[in-house]
Amino acid sequence: MPSLSNPLGFRRWAAGVCLIVAPLLYIAGAVVDPALRQGGDTTGVYGRYPEQVSVSASLLHWSWVLMIPGIIGMIHLIRHRGVVFGHLAGGLALLGVVNFSGLMLGDFFYSRLERALPPAQGEMLAEQAFADPGATFGFQIPGFLGLLGLFLLGLALAYAGHGPWWAPFAIIAGVFGTLVFPIGTAVGGLLYLAGSGVIGLRMLRMTDAEWAGREAGQPVAAGVPSGNRATTR
């Protein structure tokens, strides 16, 4: 791990590690989710297993949060080709993962309502809350648009020469596939980890000069004296 005082190395390391850890937390959150494991009619499941819901929602929340440094790192690498497209796609992706993170709070409300009320009534109230236009247009739709942004950002990164073309396809297929337990969780989880992880590993293997976008032989160190001297005469 680079020193905290090393702006190039630490930021590169943080972005790369987050792109590897985020899908691992996402997979773990899906595995712990009792409703995903049961499938079919899940009425009352969250009320029966509040501890599992708490762990699952927290893991999923942090899986989206940790994508933020990774996305910023991906945007950083798009410098010479597709810059405007990369900025737009990256901004959309950032807005999306932030909204998905917020939506994870809903699992706690489902769990509490299904315990405080008859399970069917508690589930109905929670679903009515999520059907509110503010929840739909303020959180859910931006969240899914963010996944589109993440996909487009992956394509922009590949166009810039810093990622494989298959990575964004694997990430999106993995995000949705992981939610289909158990086969989809295994296959989708591996796809998500492969797509995001390969980009993260490339960041970790870069030199600080490559991360900074400097040509070979160009100095990396910051704060080199310019040779200009202040004078009072």
LOLUM-522672 format. One record per atom (N, C-alpha, C): residue in one letter; x, y, z. Coordinates in steps of 0.05 Angstrom, whole numbers, plus 5000, padded with zeros to 4 digits. Layout:
// LOLUM-522672
AXYZ
...
//
This chain:
// LOLUM-522672
M501749765000
M500050005000
M501850255000
P501450434981
P503050674980
P502450855004
S504351025010
S504051215032
S501751405027
L500451495048
L498351695046
L499351965035
S501952005038
S503152255028
S503852244998
N503452014986
N503951974957
N501352004942
P500752234930
P498152284918
P497652104894
L499652044878
L499351874855
L498851584862
G500751484878
G500651194885
G498251124902
F497551294922
F495351224940
F492651234925
R492251444909
R489751464894
R489351234874
R491551154861
R491450934842
R490850674857
W492150634880
W491750394897
W488850384907
A487750614916
A485050624927
A483050554906
A483350674882
A481450614861
A481550324852
G483950214849
G484249934841
G483149744861
V483749784886
V482749604907
V479749614909
C478549854907
C475649874910
C474249734887
L475449734863
L474149584841
L474249284844
I476049194861
I476148904867
I474348834891
V474449004911
V472948944936
V469848974932
A469049184916
A466249244912
A464648994902
P465448854881
P463948624873
P463948394893
L466048374909
L466148164929
L464048214951
L463748474959
L461648544978
L458848504966
Y458648564941
Y456048534927
Y455148244927
I457048064921
I456447784920
I455747684948
A457247764968
A456747684996
A454047785005
G453248034998
G450648145005
G448447984992
A448747904967
A446747744954
A446447464967
V448647344974
V448547074987
V447147085014
V447547295029
V446447315056
V443447395055
D442547525033
D439747615031
D437847375033
P436147355053
P434447125056
P432247105035
A431347325024
A429247325004
A430447214977
L432847284971
L434047184946
L434546884948
R435346794972
R435846504975
R433246344973
Q431146454984
Q428646304984
Q427246304957
G427146534944
G425746554918
G422746524921
G421346534899
G418446494901
G417046714917
D415046634933
D413646814950
D415346884974
T416247134976
T418047214997
T416647375019
T414047375019
T412547525039
T413247445067
G414147635084
G414847575112
G417647475116
V419147425095
V421847315098
V423647515113
Y423547775105
Y425247975117
Y424548005147
G421947975154
G421147995182
G422147765198
R422447525186
R423347295201
R426347285205
Y427847415188
Y430847405189
Y431947685190
P431347845210
P432348125210
P435348145212
E436747965225
E439647975227
E440847945200
Q439847745184
Q440947705157
Q440447945139
V438048055142
V437348295126
V439248525132
S439848555158
S441648775166
S444448745154
V445448495155
V448148445144
V448048475114
S446048365101
S445848375072
S445648655062
A443848815074
A443449095065
A445949255069
S447349215091
S449849365096
S452049295076
L452249035070
L454248955050
L453649065023
L451149055015
L450349164989
L450849474988
H450149605010
H450649895012
H453549955007
W455349815021
W458149875018
W459249784991
S458049594979
S458949514952
S458549744932
W456349894935
W455850114918
W457650354926
V457950394952
V459650624961
V462450594950
L463550344952
L466350304944
L466750314914
M464550304898
M464850344870
M465550634863
I464950814881
I465351104875
I468351164870
P470251084888
P473051134881
P473950994856
G472850754851
G473550614827
G472650754802
I470150864802
I469151014779
I470751264775
I471451404796
I473051644794
I475751574781
G476951344790
G479451254778
G479151194748
M476951074740
M476451014712
M476251274696
I474851474707
I474651734693
I477351854690
H479051834711
H481651954711
H483451854688
L483051594680
L484751474660
L483851554631
I481551664628
I480551744601
I481552024596
R483752044580
R485052304577
R485152404548
H485752234530
H486352324502
H484152244482
R482652034488
R480551934470
R477951904485
G475852014474
G473251994487
G472952134513
V474252354517
V474252494542
V471552594550
V470152734531
V467552844537
V465552624543
F465652414526
F463852184530
F464452054557
G467052024564
G467751904590
G466752074614
H466952334611
H465952504633
H462952474637
L461452474615
L458552444616
L457752174627
A459051964617
A458351694627
A459151664656
G461551764663
G462451744691
G460651894710
G459752134702
G457852284719
G455252134723
L454252014702
L451751854704
L452251614722
A454551484719
A455151254736
A455251324766
L456551544772
L456851634800
L454051694812
L452351824797
L449651884807
L448151624812
G448551434795
G447151184797
G447851024822
V450450984827
V451250824849
V450550954876
V450551224876
V449751364901
V446851304907
N445151294886
N442251244890
N441750954898
F443250764887
F442950484895
F443750444924
S445850584932
S446650574960
S444450654978
G443050874971
G440850974988
G438550784988
L438050644967
L435750454965
L436150224984
M438550164993
M438949945011
M437649985038
L437050235045
L435650285070
L432850165070
G431750125046
G429050005044
G428849735056
D431049575055
D430949305066
D430449315096
F431549515110
F431049535139
F428149595145
F426949765128
F424049835132
F422249595126
Y422949445105
Y421449195100
Y421549005124
S423948975135
S424248795157
S422748885182
R422849145188
R421449245211
R418449235208
L417449315185
L414549315180
L413449025181
E414948835170
E413948565170
E413948435198
R415448555216
R415448465244
R413348605261
A412948865255
A411049025271
A408148985263
L407748895238
L405048845228
L404748565217
P402348475210
P402148225195
P403948245170
P405448035164
P407448045143
P406448155116
A404048065108
A402948165082
A402348465083
Q401348555106
Q400748835108
Q403349005109
G405348905124
G407849055125
G409149075098
E409148855083
E410348855056
E408849045038
M406149055040
M404549235024
M405249525029
L405549595055
L406149875062
L408949955051
A410849765053
A413549825043
A413449865013
E411949694999
E411749714970
E410349974962
Q408350054977
Q407050304971
Q408950544974
A410750524994
A412750734998
A414650754975
F415550524965
F417350514942
F416050594916
A413350574915
A411850654891
A411350954890
D412051094911
D411851384912
D413451504889
P412351704875
P413851824852
P416651924860
G416952024885
G419552114893
G421551894894
A420651654904
A422451424906
A423051324878
T421051324860
T421451224833
T423251394817
F422651654816
F424151834798
F426651954812
G426651944839
G428952054853
G431151854859
F430351594860
F432351394868
F432551164848
Q430251044841
Q430350794826
Q431150844797
I429851024783
I430551074755
I433451184753
P434251384769
P437051464768
P439051234773
G438251054791
G439950824797
G440450654773
F438350584758
F438650424735
F440050574712
L439550834710
L441050994691
L444051004698
G444650984724
G447450974732
G448750724723
L447350504723
L448550254712
L449150284682
L447350424668
L447850474640
L450350644638
G450650844655
G453051014655
G455550854661
L455350664679
L457750494686
L458450324661
F456550224647
F457050064623
F458450244602
L457350484598
L458550664577
L461350754586
L461750794612
L464350874622
L466350644616
G465550394620
G467350174614
G468150164585
L466150224567
L466850234539
L468750464533
A468250694546
A470050924542
A472850864551
L473050714573
L475750634584
L477150454565
A475650264553
A476750084533
A477650234508
Y476050434500
Y476850594477
Y479350754482
A479750834507
A482150984515
A484550804518
G484150534517
G486350354518
G487050264546
H485250294566
H485850224593
H484050004604
G482749864587
G481049644597
G480149474574
P479449214579
P478549044557
P475649104550
W474949054525
W472249114515
W470148944529
W470848704538
W468848534550
W468148604578
A469748774591
A469448834620
A466748964626
P465849174611
P463249294618
P460849104614
F461048924594
F458948734590
F458848534614
A461148454623
A461348264646
A460248404671
I460848654675
I459948794699
I456948804700
I455648894679
I452748924679
I451448654680
A452348454665
A451248194667
A451548074695
G453748134707
G454248034734
G452448164755
V452048434753
V450348574772
V447548454772
F446448404749
F443748304748
F443647994753
G445647854742
G445647564745
G446047474774
T447547624790
T448147554817
T445547534834
L443547674826
L441047684841
L439247444836
V440047254818
V438547014812
V439946784826
F438946714850
F440246504867
F439346224858
P441046024857
P443946034864
P445846044840
I444845934817
I446645914794
I447446194784
G445446374783
G446146644774
G448046784793
T447746724819
T449446854839
T452346764834
A452746514828
A455446414824
A456646514797
V455146484776
V456146564749
V456246874747
G454047004756
G453947294754
G456047414772
G456447304796
G458447414814
G461247394802
L461847174789
L464447144776
L464847344753
L462647394738
L462747584716
L463247864727
Y461747934748
Y462148204759
Y464948244770
L465948044784
L468648054795
L470748064773
A470347904752
A472247904730
A472348174715
G469948284709
G469848534694
G470948774710
S470048794735
S471049014752
S473848964761
G474448714768
G477048654778
G479348684758
V478848624733
V480948654713
V481748944710
I479849124712
I480449414711
I482049494736
G481149394759
G482549464784
G485349364784
L485849114774
L488549004773
L490349164754
R489149264732
R490849424714
R491749684728
M489949794744
M490650034759
M492949974779
L492649754793
L494649684813
L497349624801
R497349524776
R499849454763
R501149694748
M499749914746
M500850144733
M503050274750
T504850404736
T506750574751
T505450844756
D506650994774
D505551254780
D505651434755
A507651394739
A507851554714
A505551494695
E504951234692
E502651164675
E500051274686
W499751254712
W497351354725
W497051654720
A499251804722
A499252094718
A499052174689
G499451974671
G499252044642
G501752164631
R504052124644
R506552244634
R507852054615
E509252164596
E510752004577
E513151884590
A514151664578
A516551534589
A518851724591
G520151724613
G522451894617
G521752164628
Q519152234629
Q518352484640
Q518252464671
P519252644686
P519352624715
P516552614727
V516252464749
V513652434762
V513552604787
A515752654799
A515752794825
A514553064823
A512953134843
A511753394844
A513353584861
G513053834856
G514354034873
G517254084865
V517954024840
V520754074831
V521154374827
P523254494838
P523654774836
P523754864807
S522555094801
S522455184773
S524955334765
G526455424784
G528855584777
G528355874778
N525755954781
N525156244783
N525456324812
R526656554817
R527056654844
R525756924847
A524456934871
A523157194877
A525357404883
T524757644876
T526657854882
T525158104892
T526458254909
T525258504919
T526458744905
R528258694885
R529458924872
R528458954843
//
